[in-house]
């Protein structure tokens, strides 16, 4: 699984890197502080919320991934893939 991990005011947040519209891998836009979809004009916040989209039907927010702090590290918990 590919994702993004960010520090926010609410703490550490991890989200899937796959756009919820067609599954395109998002690109980090550091200057704008968002995740941009290269397949269509849609952007998500680093917390996974939809910021804007020009699609007829608005895509869902990004999937949030469970995180935890352990021994000074941030761990992202993902399911097993077979």
Buried (B, 14 or more C-beta within 10 A) or exposed (E): EEBBBBEEEEEBBBBBBBBBBEEBEBEBEEEEEBBBBEEBEBBBBBBBEBEEBEEEEEBEBBBBBEBEEEEEEEBBEEEEEE
